[in-house]
Amino acid sequence: MIAVVDYGVGNLFSLRSSLETIGADVIVTGDADELRRADKIILPGVGAFEDAAAKLRESGLDEVLRAEAAAGKPIMGICLGMQMLFEKSLEYGEHKGLGLIRGTVRPIADVIPGDLKIPHIGWNALHFGAEKHGLFRYLQEGDCVYFVHSYYAADCEESVIATAEYGAELTAAVANGNVCGCQFHPEKSGDVGLNILRAFCEGGF
Amino acid sequence: MITKRIIPCLDVKNGRVVKGVNFLNLADVSSPVSLAKYYSENGADELVFYDITASAEGRALFTDVLREVASTIFIPLTVGGGINTVEDFDRVLKCGADKVSVNSGAIRNPKLIEEAAKKYGDQCVVISADVRRVDGVFRVFAKGGRENTGMEAIEWIRRCVGMGAGEVVLNSMDTDGVKQGFDLEMLDAVCRVVKVPVIASGGAGCIDDFTKLFKTLPGVDAGLAASIFHFGEVAIKDLKQELRNNGINVRL
């Protein structure tokens, strides 16, 4: 059973449908016990970091996620959900994240040339470096995925498992043991994205 | 680097695709679901659905269809047509749309852009503008191009982006249907004043028109077309291969 965390942030329709399409047993829930019972957890998110972090805190799900991560349960963050895994974000001030992965979420504007558009929106190629993480076992170097974001994860070199080039090398995916995350939207990235979700559901990395 | 996007546009009326689609080996060529699936499997980077229904029953059918498309096809979906209120945004986003395009609704009530952007984020709000030259000035038209609003187009688009529109679809009524290429002059004027993605629409007749578009105007992010894709005059896969051969970055 894969639990998608419902904490009132973003639209979970496509994520649920894409997981159902690959044959996963999905529950979309904001209930702590259901998250504890699930084999794996996906933390989605669209919107502003501060608002999302507050919602997680108010619902008490932040503590549940920390406990489940510490117990070794596979957890994947998507887009803002990935950013929430980090220690902090500098989006409109400074806000604390879950602290499951070392690093800081910073504005893309700080590192890319001024003539490039923000957000970084559209299909961009993934680069894996020397070793390909298990999450990408069905992918080829250079496969494209769909991004929409204005902030990126920094100071997390040891956790980066994929990057995308947009005037700078931006963090596209991260992993720290059983906790991983994608800055892009696998549920909007066609077959490539479905194959990433499939690999996460199968696990074994 | 980010790729240039190719976007087929489907007009939907009472739950069916209209404007005659006559090329595909599909059992049901006017089913939005089978067409969307076909395009998604054949290289489309994104799909735009325009709801051209007028009735409440048609609206309900449209959202049913949208829900079905969004649960089968996993690429970005933009929805337009009949978007007049934040509730309309809510209605289509809940059915799986990723972006919502506004046109006449924003002309009637520009605050719609601001409210929607605040609630759903800039990336969700697309301003779609139908523009035609009148006495040498770019003018915005409303109601599917039937009504001249008298507003100067470039300033209107700049204002929409300032209010939170995260993407611009520029449909040149002067080149639309002529199939002699995109309206490069009009597109250039828009690219100069906005820093959000610009999608070119109106005038594509052949593969070369897209090559010329992206070569001449690097600021344009995507090309949108309907009939040349629907009638099989241009296969998206061939188009993207040709773009790549010309040094333009695309997703193959």
Interface residues (C-beta under 8 A of the other chain):
Chain A: N11 F13 S14 S17 S18 E20 T21 V46 G47 K117 I118 P119 H120 I121 G122 W123 N124 A125 C144 Y146 F147 V148 E165 Y166 E187 K188 S189 G190 G193 L194
Chain B: M1 I2 T3 R5 S40 D45 R67 A70 S71 T72 F74 I75 P76 L93 K94 C95 G96 D98 G121 D122 Q123 G166 E167 K195 V196 P197 D221 A222 R251
